[in-house]
Amino acid sequence: MSHDRHGPAAGACYFFTLAIYRHRPVLALGDGLFILRRALADVMSQRPFILDALVVLPDHLHCIWTLPEGDTDCAGRWAAIKSQFSCQYRRTGRMPRRQLWEPHFQARRLRSEADYREHVDYVHFDPVKHGYVEAAAHWLPSSFLQFVERGWYSPDWGCRRTTPACGVPAE
């Protein structure tokens, strides 16, 4: 884990980036996404945390977590998630017995509401940035639509350009 230079903090909020080894598209829609969701849910039920925001792309993911008060163990949770995912994914027969995840992940403690907001935006805009979709709302393995429902975003937020495909009238 790439720790925040100030070290983990109990009950803190963190932004994470995890990547698949050699950027293979393991997390693409289908089995990979289903297995990841199950691994996240299983670990969350055993070692609770709040999953504030999430986006899953074919070869990496970004998310924001808030840990419970008195708890600093991000690395243990990620180890459990990665281990469970790897075990289940290998059972599909799509992956030979070799490294599945990059060994380290990036973690950044979020220190303010503005920092949190900036990283939530980053999470939700990433599929647009990588060219997978023209608008954040079009990428379904994401928490974006939940944020629209809460009034955080308008449905047309995060459009690459103003086209009818983005839900914004072209000029």
N, CA, C and O atoms as a DFTB+ gen file, in Angstrom:
684 C
 N C O
     1  1       0.845      -1.177       0.000
     2  2       0.000       0.000       0.000
     3  2       0.883       1.231       0.000
     4  3       1.905       1.271       0.684
     5  1       0.498       2.208      -0.747
     6  2       1.173       3.490      -0.753
     7  2       0.478       4.375       0.271
     8  3      -0.536       5.002      -0.036
     9  1       1.014       4.431       1.479
    10  2       0.358       5.162       2.565
    11  2       0.431       6.662       2.356
    12  3       1.347       7.180       1.718
    13  1      -0.542       7.334       2.902
    14  2      -0.510       8.775       3.037
    15  2       0.744       9.101       3.846
    16  3       1.086       8.359       4.767
    17  1       1.421      10.170       3.528
    18  2       2.673      10.470       4.221
    19  2       2.477      10.671       5.722
    20  3       3.444      10.594       6.479
    21  1       1.264      10.925       6.163
    22  2       0.988      11.095       7.587
    23  2       0.510       9.793       8.229
    24  3       0.204       9.776       9.421
    25  1       0.440       8.714       7.469
    26  2       0.022       7.429       8.004
    27  2      -1.487       7.298       8.071
    28  3      -2.207       8.287       7.934
    29  1      -1.969       6.076       8.281
    30  2      -3.410       5.860       8.359
    31  2      -4.010       6.534       9.583
    32  3      -3.355       6.679      10.615
    33  1      -5.251       6.938       9.452
    34  2      -5.947       7.599      10.553
    35  2      -7.256       6.882      10.830
    36  3      -7.995       6.548       9.903
    37  1      -7.542       6.647      12.088
    38  2      -8.770       5.962      12.481
    39  2      -9.985       6.773      12.072
    40  3     -10.053       7.979      12.309
    41  1     -10.945       6.094      11.452
    42  2     -12.189       6.734      11.070
    43  2     -12.062       7.698       9.906
    44  3     -12.980       8.478       9.652
    45  1     -10.953       7.663       9.199
    46  2     -10.711       8.615       8.110
    47  2     -11.369       8.154       6.814
    48  3     -11.839       7.024       6.687
    49  1     -11.380       9.070       5.871
    50  2     -11.913       8.823       4.534
    51  2     -10.727       8.749       3.577
    52  3      -9.818       9.575       3.646
    53  1     -10.737       7.750       2.674
    54  2      -9.614       7.505       1.771
    55  2     -10.085       7.359       0.330
    56  3     -11.175       6.855       0.058
    57  1      -9.234       7.814      -0.583
    58  2      -9.389       7.586      -2.020
    59  2      -8.392       6.496      -2.392
    60  3      -7.225       6.560      -2.003
    61  1      -8.852       5.486      -3.150
    62  2      -7.999       4.370      -3.556
    63  2      -8.009       4.190      -5.065
    64  3      -9.005       4.453      -5.740
    65  1      -6.867       3.731      -5.576
    66  2      -6.753       3.255      -6.945
    67  2      -6.093       1.888      -6.888
    68  3      -5.018       1.734      -6.309
    69  1      -6.744       0.885      -7.496
    70  2      -6.180      -0.458      -7.605
    71  2      -6.187      -0.857      -9.063
    72  3      -7.124      -0.542      -9.797
    73  1      -5.141      -1.549      -9.486
    74  2      -5.022      -1.935     -10.892
    75  2      -4.791      -3.433     -11.026
    76  3      -4.212      -4.085     -10.157
    77  1      -5.262      -3.939     -12.133
    78  2      -5.009      -5.332     -12.504
    79  2      -3.605      -5.426     -13.088
    80  3      -3.173      -4.546     -13.833
    81  1      -2.905      -6.487     -12.750
    82  2      -1.537      -6.696     -13.225
    83  2      -1.474      -6.631     -14.752
    84  3      -2.243      -7.292     -15.451
    85  1      -0.548      -5.826     -15.244
    86  2      -0.338      -5.608     -16.681
    87  2      -1.583      -5.100     -17.394
    88  3      -1.725      -5.251     -18.607
    89  1      -2.469      -4.506     -16.636
    90  2      -3.676      -3.845     -17.174
    91  2      -4.537      -4.744     -18.056
    92  3      -5.100      -4.301     -19.057
    93  1      -4.627      -6.014     -17.667
    94  2      -5.534      -6.923     -18.381
    95  2      -6.972      -6.527     -18.049
    96  3      -7.239      -6.083     -16.932
    97  1      -7.902      -6.679     -18.993
    98  2      -9.295      -6.247     -18.761
    99  2     -10.121      -7.254     -17.955
   100  3     -11.191      -7.676     -18.394
   101  1      -9.634      -7.626     -16.805
   102  2     -10.250      -8.633     -15.954
   103  2     -11.560      -8.147     -15.338
   104  3     -12.467      -8.943     -15.096
   105  1     -11.660      -6.845     -15.086
   106  2     -12.832      -6.308     -14.399
   107  2     -13.945      -5.901     -15.359
   108  3     -14.916      -5.264     -14.951
   109  1     -13.808      -6.264     -16.623
   110  2     -14.829      -5.922     -17.607
   111  2     -16.180      -6.480     -17.166
   112  3     -16.255      -7.384     -16.334
   113  1     -17.214      -5.935     -17.726
   114  2     -18.560      -6.390     -17.376
   115  2     -18.648      -7.908     -17.445
   116  3     -17.971      -8.533     -18.261
   117  1     -19.456      -8.489     -16.615
   118  2     -19.622      -9.936     -16.598
   119  2     -19.078     -10.519     -15.315
   120  3     -19.253      -9.949     -14.238
   121  1     -18.412     -11.670     -15.433
   122  2     -17.935     -12.383     -14.253
   123  2     -17.034     -11.536     -13.370
   124  3     -17.197     -11.537     -12.149
   125  1     -16.093     -10.818     -13.954
   126  2     -15.161     -10.024     -13.152
   127  2     -15.879      -9.012     -12.285
   128  3     -15.572      -8.877     -11.101
   129  1     -16.826      -8.305     -12.861
   130  2     -17.571      -7.295     -12.112
   131  2     -18.433      -7.947     -11.026
   132  3     -18.490      -7.453      -9.900
   133  1     -19.093      -9.038     -11.357
   134  2     -19.921      -9.754     -10.384
   135  2     -19.077     -10.250      -9.213
   136  3     -19.464     -10.088      -8.055
   137  1     -17.933     -10.849      -9.507
   138  2     -17.057     -11.392      -8.468
   139  2     -16.505     -10.265      -7.591
   140  3     -16.406     -10.422      -6.374
   141  1     -16.148      -9.138      -8.198
   142  2     -15.658      -8.001      -7.418
   143  2     -16.739      -7.482      -6.471
   144  3     -16.471      -7.217      -5.299
   145  1     -17.940      -7.341      -6.976
   146  2     -19.033      -6.856      -6.117
   147  2     -19.277      -7.792      -4.939
   148  3     -19.515      -7.349      -3.816
   149  1     -19.216      -9.087      -5.213
   150  2     -19.420     -10.069      -4.141
   151  2     -18.283      -9.999      -3.119
   152  3     -18.532     -10.063      -1.915
   153  1     -17.046      -9.869      -3.585
   154  2     -15.902      -9.771      -2.669
   155  2     -16.003      -8.515      -1.803
   156  3     -15.748      -8.567      -0.600
   157  1     -16.372      -7.397      -2.408
   158  2     -16.554      -6.160      -1.639
   159  2     -17.639      -6.344      -0.573
   160  3     -17.441      -5.987       0.588
   161  1     -18.768      -6.893      -0.971
   162  2     -19.878      -7.070      -0.032
   163  2     -19.499      -8.017       1.110
   164  3     -19.839      -7.765       2.266
   165  1     -18.800      -9.099       0.786
   166  2     -18.408     -10.062       1.826
   167  2     -17.461      -9.420       2.841
   168  3     -17.638      -9.580       4.048
   169  1     -16.463      -8.699       2.350
   170  2     -15.505      -8.070       3.260
   171  2     -16.187      -6.961       4.062
   172  3     -15.909      -6.800       5.251
   173  1     -17.068      -6.205       3.431
   174  2     -17.791      -5.148       4.146
   175  2     -18.663      -5.723       5.261
   176  3     -18.835      -5.092       6.305
   177  1     -19.209      -6.908       5.045
   178  2     -20.052      -7.510       6.088
   179  2     -19.219      -7.998       7.271
   180  3     -19.705      -8.021       8.402
   181  1     -17.978      -8.385       7.021
   182  2     -17.107      -8.888       8.085
   183  2     -16.317      -7.770       8.766
   184  3     -16.081      -7.813       9.974
   185  1     -15.912      -6.774       7.987
   186  2     -15.081      -5.675       8.482
   187  2     -15.656      -4.378       7.941
   188  3     -15.130      -3.832       6.971
   189  1     -16.709      -3.880       8.536
   190  2     -17.479      -2.770       7.959
   191  2     -16.668      -1.517       7.636
   192  3     -15.700      -1.171       8.313
   193  1     -17.106      -0.866       6.585
   194  2     -16.649       0.455       6.185
   195  2     -17.731       1.003       5.268
   196  3     -18.575       0.254       4.776
   197  1     -17.704       2.295       5.041
   198  2     -18.673       2.914       4.132
   199  2     -18.005       3.059       2.772
   200  3     -16.932       3.652       2.657
   201  1     -18.639       2.520       1.758
   202  2     -18.169       2.678       0.382
   203  2     -18.861       3.917      -0.177
   204  3     -19.991       3.844      -0.660
   205  1     -18.174       5.047      -0.106
   206  2     -18.761       6.321      -0.490
   207  2     -18.967       6.442      -1.993
   208  3     -20.032       6.868      -2.438
   209  1     -17.964       6.075      -2.776
   210  2     -18.022       6.214      -4.231
   211  2     -17.176       5.107      -4.857
   212  3     -16.206       4.639      -4.262
   213  1     -17.559       4.696      -6.070
   214  2     -16.865       3.590      -6.742
   215  2     -17.049       3.704      -8.243
   216  3     -18.129       4.040      -8.730
   217  1     -15.980       3.421      -8.967
   218  2     -16.067       3.192     -10.403
   219  2     -15.149       2.019     -10.723
   220  3     -14.022       1.948     -10.234
   221  1     -15.644       1.098     -11.550
   222  2     -14.879      -0.072     -11.952
   223  2     -14.694      -0.005     -13.458
   224  3     -15.664      -0.020     -14.215
   225  1     -13.440       0.069     -13.885
   226  2     -13.097       0.045     -15.302
   227  2     -12.511      -1.321     -15.614
   228  3     -12.239      -2.085     -14.688
   229  1     -12.305      -1.660     -16.885
   230  2     -11.840      -3.008     -17.206
   231  2     -10.533      -3.427     -16.530
   232  3     -10.355      -4.600     -16.202
   233  1      -9.617      -2.475     -16.319
   234  2      -8.304      -2.846     -15.792
   235  2      -7.927      -2.166     -14.471
   236  3      -6.829      -2.384     -13.960
   237  1      -8.821      -1.348     -13.917
   238  2      -8.548      -0.714     -12.629
   239  2      -9.836      -0.205     -12.011
   240  3     -10.890      -0.183     -12.646
   241  1      -9.724       0.202     -10.763
   242  2     -10.886       0.786     -10.093
   243  2     -10.434       1.928      -9.203
   244  3      -9.280       2.000      -8.780
   245  1     -11.372       2.812      -8.934
   246  2     -11.178       3.901      -7.982
   247  2     -12.345       3.845      -7.007
   248  3     -13.471       3.530      -7.391
   249  1     -12.073       4.149      -5.763
   250  2     -13.161       4.223      -4.802
   251  2     -12.773       5.110      -3.634
   252  3     -11.608       5.448      -3.428
   253  1     -13.796       5.469      -2.884
   254  2     -13.623       6.244      -1.664
   255  2     -14.319       5.487      -0.545
   256  3     -15.476       5.084      -0.667
   257  1     -13.585       5.302       0.555
   258  2     -14.104       4.628       1.738
   259  2     -14.017       5.555       2.934
   260  3     -13.155       6.432       3.007
   261  1     -14.930       5.339       3.868
   262  2     -14.814       5.924       5.188
   263  2     -14.741       4.771       6.185
   264  3     -15.639       3.931       6.249
   265  1     -13.671       4.746       6.951
   266  2     -13.482       3.691       7.947
   267  2     -14.241       4.014       9.227
   268  3     -14.518       5.179       9.512
   269  1     -14.578       2.981      10.001
   270  2     -15.211       3.220      11.304
   271  2     -14.239       3.930      12.256
   272  3     -13.021       3.830      12.111
   273  1     -14.797       4.636      13.214
   274  2     -13.966       5.282      14.241
   275  2     -13.103       4.215      14.917
   276  3     -13.575       3.114      15.202
   277  1     -11.861       4.543      15.164
   278  2     -10.960       3.626      15.846
   279  2     -10.328       2.573      14.949
   280  3      -9.598       1.714      15.443
   281  1     -10.583       2.611      13.660
   282  2     -10.104       1.588      12.724
   283  2      -9.219       2.249      11.675
   284  3      -9.584       3.274      11.100
   285  1      -8.045       1.653      11.428
   286  2      -7.117       2.181      10.421
   287  2      -6.753       1.152       9.356
   288  3      -5.893       1.426       8.519
   289  1      -7.376      -0.014       9.363
   290  2      -6.894      -1.127       8.544
   291  2      -7.460      -1.162       7.119
   292  3      -8.311      -1.992       6.799
   293  1      -6.985      -0.270       6.291
   294  2      -7.329      -0.299       4.860
   295  2      -6.645      -1.489       4.184
   296  3      -7.265      -2.220       3.411
   297  1      -5.368      -1.667       4.486
   298  2      -4.579      -2.695       3.809
   299  2      -5.145      -4.094       4.045
   300  3      -5.194      -4.900       3.117
   301  1      -5.569      -4.391       5.261
   302  2      -6.139      -5.703       5.544
   303  2      -7.424      -5.954       4.779
   304  3      -7.666      -7.060       4.297
   305  1      -8.246      -4.921       4.670
   306  2      -9.490      -5.054       3.902
   307  2      -9.177      -5.301       2.430
   308  3      -9.767      -6.181       1.803
   309  1      -8.240      -4.514       1.877
   310  2      -7.909      -4.709       0.462
   311  2      -7.276      -6.081       0.222
   312  3      -7.542      -6.714      -0.799
   313  1      -6.458      -6.534       1.136
   314  2      -5.872      -7.870       0.988
   315  2      -6.967      -8.928       0.930
   316  3      -6.899      -9.846       0.112
   317  1      -7.965      -8.811       1.783
   318  2      -9.069      -9.771       1.799
   319  2      -9.894      -9.688       0.516
   320  3     -10.273     -10.717      -0.044
   321  1     -10.171      -8.483       0.053
   322  2     -10.946      -8.306      -1.185
   323  2     -10.191      -8.882      -2.374
   324  3     -10.753      -9.633      -3.171
   325  1      -8.915      -8.528      -2.489
   326  2      -8.108      -9.011      -3.615
   327  2      -7.958     -10.531      -3.586
   328  3      -8.027     -11.184      -4.628
   329  1      -7.755     -11.090      -2.403
   330  2      -7.604     -12.538      -2.268
   331  2      -8.889     -13.266      -2.659
   332  3      -8.856     -14.230      -3.424
   333  1     -10.008     -12.804      -2.134
   334  2     -11.287     -13.445      -2.458
   335  2     -11.590     -13.314      -3.951
   336  3     -12.013     -14.280      -4.586
   337  1     -11.376     -12.131      -4.507
   338  2     -11.611     -11.936      -5.935
   339  2     -10.741     -12.883      -6.754
   340  3     -11.235     -13.563      -7.654
   341  1      -9.448     -12.927      -6.444
   342  2      -8.515     -13.752      -7.208
   343  2      -8.904     -15.223      -7.174
   344  3      -8.891     -15.901      -8.202
   345  1      -9.248     -15.708      -5.995
   346  2      -9.650     -17.108      -5.839
   347  2     -10.888     -17.417      -6.681
   348  3     -10.918     -18.408      -7.412
   349  1     -11.890     -16.579      -6.577
   350  2     -13.135     -16.796      -7.328
   351  2     -12.939     -16.611      -8.834
   352  3     -13.514     -17.358      -9.626
   353  1     -12.146     -15.640      -9.230
   354  2     -11.937     -15.386     -10.666
   355  2     -11.186     -16.545     -11.317
   356  3     -11.494     -16.933     -12.444
   357  1     -10.215     -17.088     -10.615
   358  2      -9.473     -18.224     -11.177
   359  2     -10.391     -19.430     -11.401
   360  3     -10.154     -20.227     -12.309
   361  1     -11.424     -19.566     -10.587
   362  2     -12.370     -20.676     -10.754
   363  2     -13.168     -20.573     -12.051
   364  3     -13.732     -21.569     -12.503
   365  1     -13.226     -19.394     -12.653
   366  2     -13.940     -19.252     -13.925
   367  2     -13.153     -19.882     -15.068
   368  3     -13.701     -20.105     -16.147
   369  1     -11.866     -20.172     -14.840
   370  2     -11.029     -20.761     -15.873
   371  2     -10.457     -19.747     -16.849
   372  3      -9.802     -20.127     -17.819
   373  1     -10.690     -18.482     -16.613
   374  2     -10.217     -17.439     -17.529
   375  2      -8.826     -16.933     -17.197
   376  3      -8.232     -16.182     -17.970
   377  1      -8.307     -17.342     -16.051
   378  2      -7.032     -16.796     -15.611
   379  2      -6.148     -17.919     -15.119
   380  3      -6.514     -18.634     -14.185
   381  1      -4.983     -18.088     -15.735
   382  2      -4.063     -19.103     -15.203
   383  2      -3.538     -18.680     -13.832
   384  3      -3.712     -17.535     -13.414
   385  1      -2.903     -19.609     -13.149
   386  2      -2.381     -19.320     -11.803
   387  2      -1.147     -18.432     -11.899
   388  3      -0.016     -18.910     -11.980
   389  1      -1.397     -17.146     -11.887
   390  2      -0.328     -16.153     -11.838
   391  2      -0.888     -14.882     -11.230
   392  3      -2.067     -14.810     -10.885
   393  1      -0.063     -13.919     -11.107
   394  2      -0.460     -12.676     -10.448
   395  2      -1.654     -12.044     -11.155
   396  3      -1.685     -11.942     -12.381
   397  1      -2.625     -11.627     -10.369
   398  2      -3.830     -11.023     -10.927
   399  2      -3.871      -9.513     -10.677
   400  3      -4.232      -8.751     -11.574
   401  1      -3.511      -9.081      -9.487
   402  2      -3.525      -7.659      -9.124
   403  2      -2.112      -7.098      -9.090
   404  3      -1.153      -7.826      -8.834
   405  1      -1.989      -5.820      -9.345
   406  2      -0.732      -5.134      -9.058
   407  2      -0.509      -5.280      -7.550
   408  3      -1.472      -5.227      -6.785
   409  1       0.729      -5.463      -7.109
   410  2       0.954      -5.741      -5.689
   411  2       0.622      -4.583      -4.758
   412  3       0.285      -4.809      -3.596
   413  1       0.707      -3.372      -5.235
   414  2       0.456      -2.208      -4.385
   415  2      -0.766      -1.460      -4.887
   416  3      -1.218      -1.667      -6.013
   417  1      -1.280      -0.608      -4.060
   418  2      -2.365       0.262      -4.491
   419  2      -2.089       1.655      -3.964
   420  3      -1.324       1.842      -3.018
   421  1      -2.718       2.618      -4.588
   422  2      -2.558       3.999      -4.146
   423  2      -3.666       4.339      -3.161
   424  3      -4.828       3.990      -3.373
   425  1      -3.305       5.010      -2.101
   426  2      -4.270       5.451      -1.099
   427  2      -3.949       6.891      -0.733
   428  3      -2.787       7.271      -0.588
   429  1      -4.985       7.668      -0.589
   430  2      -4.807       9.068      -0.197
   431  2      -5.891       9.423       0.799
   432  3      -7.080       9.274       0.520
   433  1      -5.475       9.894       1.958
   434  2      -6.448      10.322       2.950
   435  2      -7.033      11.658       2.506
   436  3      -6.302      12.577       2.135
   437  1      -8.352      11.750       2.549
   438  2      -9.041      12.975       2.165
   439  2      -9.204      13.835       3.412
   440  3      -9.684      13.360       4.442
   441  1      -8.809      15.091       3.320
   442  2      -8.675      15.934       4.505
   443  2      -9.716      17.026       4.648
   444  3      -9.771      17.683       5.687
   445  1     -10.541      17.238       3.638
   446  2     -11.532      18.311       3.719
   447  2     -12.710      17.966       2.824
   448  3     -12.644      17.038       2.018
   449  1     -13.775      18.716       2.975
   450  2     -14.943      18.521       2.112
   451  2     -14.586      18.800       0.651
   452  3     -15.053      18.095      -0.243
   453  1     -13.772      19.812       0.404
   454  2     -13.355      20.137      -0.963
   455  2     -12.510      19.004      -1.550
   456  3     -12.677      18.646      -2.716
   457  1     -11.614      18.447      -0.755
   458  2     -10.786      17.321      -1.192
   459  2     -11.676      16.111      -1.516
   460  3     -11.480      15.439      -2.529
   461  1     -12.650      15.849      -0.646
   462  2     -13.604      14.756      -0.861
   463  2     -14.359      14.974      -2.179
   464  3     -14.441      14.068      -3.008
   465  1     -14.897      16.152      -2.362
   466  2     -15.675      16.463      -3.561
   467  2     -14.839      16.294      -4.832
   468  3     -15.305      15.728      -5.821
   469  1     -13.612      16.787      -4.793
   470  2     -12.705      16.667      -5.938
   471  2     -12.474      15.201      -6.305
   472  3     -12.455      14.851      -7.485
   473  1     -12.301      14.355      -5.305
   474  2     -12.041      12.934      -5.573
   475  2     -13.304      12.182      -5.991
   476  3     -13.223      11.251      -6.791
   477  1     -14.455      12.563      -5.471
   478  2     -15.709      11.963      -5.946
   479  2     -15.886      12.301      -7.432
   480  3     -16.265      11.438      -8.224
   481  1     -15.615      13.543      -7.806
   482  2     -15.687      13.928      -9.219
   483  2     -14.704      13.111     -10.060
   484  3     -15.048      12.647     -11.148
   485  1     -13.491      12.939      -9.557
   486  2     -12.486      12.154     -10.277
   487  2     -12.979      10.732     -10.516
   488  3     -12.879      10.209     -11.626
   489  1     -13.513      10.111      -9.465
   490  2     -14.033       8.743      -9.576
   491  2     -15.060       8.667     -10.703
   492  3     -14.977       7.787     -11.560
   493  1     -16.010       9.572     -10.704
   494  2     -17.125       9.474     -11.648
   495  2     -16.779       9.922     -13.067
   496  3     -17.444       9.513     -14.018
   497  1     -15.760      10.746     -13.223
   498  2     -15.392      11.203     -14.570
   499  2     -14.395      10.257     -15.250
   500  3     -14.186      10.368     -16.458
   501  1     -13.791       9.353     -14.526
   502  2     -12.732       8.511     -15.080
   503  2     -13.145       7.714     -16.329
   504  3     -12.343       7.638     -17.261
   505  1     -14.335       7.122     -16.405
   506  2     -14.691       6.408     -17.644
   507  2     -14.780       7.337     -18.860
   508  3     -14.504       6.924     -19.987
   509  1     -15.163       8.576     -18.625
   510  2     -15.206       9.560     -19.713
   511  2     -13.780       9.916     -20.116
   512  3     -13.460       9.971     -21.303
   513  1     -12.927      10.158     -19.129
   514  2     -11.524      10.503     -19.383
   515  2     -10.834       9.436     -20.218
   516  3     -10.043       9.753     -21.107
   517  1     -11.132       8.167     -19.934
   518  2     -10.497       7.061     -20.667
   519  2     -11.181       6.754     -22.000
   520  3     -10.729       5.878     -22.737
   521  1     -12.256       7.461     -22.315
   522  2     -12.913       7.286     -23.607
   523  2     -13.880       6.123     -23.692
   524  3     -14.283       5.747     -24.792
   525  1     -14.264       5.541     -22.567
   526  2     -15.218       4.431     -22.601
   527  2     -16.636       4.902     -22.907
   528  3     -17.410       4.182     -23.538
   529  1     -16.973       6.100     -22.465
   530  2     -18.305       6.666     -22.675
   531  2     -18.175       8.169     -22.900
   532  3     -17.137       8.766     -22.616
   533  1     -19.242       8.766     -23.412
   534  2     -19.268      10.220     -23.617
   535  2     -19.755      10.970     -22.386
   536  3     -19.528      12.174     -22.264
   537  1     -20.422      10.271     -21.470
   538  2     -20.964      10.923     -20.273
   539  2     -20.880       9.968     -19.092
   540  3     -21.023       8.755     -19.247
   541  1     -20.648      10.524     -17.920
   542  2     -20.522       9.713     -16.711
   543  2     -21.753       8.839     -16.482
   544  3     -21.628       7.713     -16.000
   545  1     -22.929       9.338     -16.819
   546  2     -24.173       8.588     -16.608
   547  2     -24.255       7.319     -17.451
   548  3     -25.047       6.426     -17.150
   549  1     -23.456       7.233     -18.488
   550  2     -23.503       6.067     -19.381
   551  2     -22.649       4.898     -18.885
   552  3     -22.749       3.797     -19.427
   553  1     -21.822       5.114     -17.877
   554  2     -20.964       4.042     -17.356
   555  2     -21.640       3.445     -16.130
   556  3     -21.659       4.064     -15.066
   557  1     -22.191       2.255     -16.273
   558  2     -23.006       1.680     -15.206
   559  2     -22.234       1.106     -14.016
   560  3     -22.748       1.175     -12.899
   561  1     -21.020       0.537     -14.184
   562  2     -20.326       0.066     -12.985
   563  2     -19.703       1.239     -12.213
   564  3     -18.484       1.374     -12.112
   565  1     -20.579       2.063     -11.685
   566  2     -20.183       3.294     -11.018
   567  2     -21.278       3.694     -10.034
   568  3     -22.435       3.300     -10.179
   569  1     -20.902       4.465      -9.055
   570  2     -21.880       5.003      -8.110
   571  2     -22.478       6.321      -8.602
   572  3     -23.242       6.954      -7.872
   573  1     -22.151       6.742      -9.807
   574  2     -22.593       8.044     -10.313
   575  2     -24.108       8.233     -10.217
   576  3     -24.562       9.264      -9.719
   577  1     -24.892       7.271     -10.677
   578  2     -26.350       7.436     -10.675
   579  2     -26.912       7.551      -9.253
   580  3     -27.938       8.201      -9.052
   581  1     -26.270       6.940      -8.281
   582  2     -26.690       7.113      -6.885
   583  2     -26.479       8.562      -6.447
   584  3     -27.285       9.109      -5.694
   585  1     -25.409       9.173      -6.915
   586  2     -25.140      10.576      -6.585
   587  2     -26.122      11.501      -7.307
   588  3     -26.476      12.557      -6.782
   589  1     -26.564      11.113      -8.504
   590  2     -27.598      11.888      -9.208
   591  2     -28.891      11.832      -8.399
   592  3     -29.544      12.856      -8.195
   593  1     -29.261      10.633      -7.937
   594  2     -30.486      10.475      -7.141
   595  2     -30.451      11.318      -5.868
   596  3     -31.486      11.820      -5.431
   597  1     -29.276      11.476      -5.274
   598  2     -29.143      12.274      -4.051
   599  2     -29.075      13.774      -4.330
   600  3     -29.063      14.580      -3.400
   601  1     -29.030      14.149      -5.615
   602  2     -28.974      15.563      -5.974
   603  2     -27.573      16.153      -6.017
   604  3     -27.416      17.368      -6.146
   605  1     -26.566      15.319      -5.912
   606  2     -25.177      15.786      -5.945
   607  2     -24.816      16.255      -7.350
   608  3     -24.143      17.273      -7.514
   609  1     -25.263      15.513      -8.366
   610  2     -24.987      15.820      -9.770
   611  2     -26.295      15.934     -10.540
   612  3     -27.318      15.378     -10.141
   613  1     -26.246      16.664     -11.651
   614  2     -27.329      16.600     -12.627
   615  2     -27.020      15.407     -13.528
   616  3     -25.857      15.021     -13.649
   617  1     -28.037      14.813     -14.165
   618  2     -27.791      13.633     -14.998
   619  2     -26.808      13.880     -16.147
   620  3     -26.174      12.939     -16.624
   621  1     -26.675      15.128     -16.594
   622  2     -25.771      15.407     -17.713
   623  2     -24.373      15.842     -17.270
   624  3     -23.566      16.256     -18.102
   625  1     -24.078      15.756     -15.970
   626  2     -22.742      16.107     -15.493
   627  2     -21.721      15.160     -16.104
   628  3     -22.022      13.986     -16.323
   629  1     -20.552      15.639     -16.374
   630  2     -19.457      14.785     -16.820
   631  2     -19.536      14.393     -18.276
   632  3     -19.075      13.312     -18.644
   633  1     -20.106      15.238     -19.116
   634  2     -20.131      14.971     -20.549
   635  2     -18.831      15.446     -21.175
   636  3     -18.320      16.520     -20.854
   637  1     -18.313      14.631     -22.065
   638  2     -17.096      15.002     -22.777
   639  2     -17.355      16.197     -23.679
   640  3     -16.516      17.090     -23.795
   641  1     -18.511      16.210     -24.314
   642  2     -18.894      17.328     -25.187
   643  2     -20.398      17.505     -25.143
   644  3     -21.114      16.637     -24.643
   645  1     -20.865      18.586     -25.645
   646  2     -22.300      18.858     -25.608
   647  2     -22.957      18.321     -26.875
   648  3     -23.120      19.034     -27.865
   649  1     -23.326      17.056     -26.814
   650  2     -24.006      16.399     -27.918
   651  2     -25.277      15.769     -27.384
   652  3     -25.404      15.565     -26.177
   653  1     -26.226      15.456     -28.267
   654  2     -27.421      14.765     -27.803
   655  2     -27.104      13.453     -27.083
   656  3     -27.856      13.036     -26.202
   657  1     -25.991      12.795     -27.451
   658  2     -25.616      11.532     -26.800
   659  2     -25.316      11.738     -25.322
   660  3     -25.430      10.804     -24.528
   661  1     -24.938      12.945     -24.952
   662  2     -24.649      13.251     -23.551
   663  2     -25.899      13.709     -22.819
   664  3     -25.874      13.893     -21.603
   665  1     -26.966      13.890     -23.532
   666  2     -28.176      14.380     -22.902
   667  2     -28.192      15.896     -22.793
   668  3     -29.046      16.462     -22.110
   669  1     -27.265      16.549     -23.454
   670  2     -27.195      18.005     -23.455
   671  2     -27.401      18.462     -24.888
   672  3     -26.708      17.969     -25.777
   673  1     -28.306      19.365     -25.150
   674  2     -28.528      19.802     -26.525
   675  2     -27.279      20.380     -27.158
   676  3     -26.558      21.162     -26.539
   677  1     -27.030      19.985     -28.407
   678  2     -25.899      20.546     -29.161
   679  2     -26.221      21.969     -29.572
   680  3     -27.375      22.313     -29.827
   681  1     -25.179      22.794     -29.633
   682  2     -25.414      24.190     -30.037
   683  2     -25.251      24.338     -31.523
   684  3     -25.409      25.437     -32.055
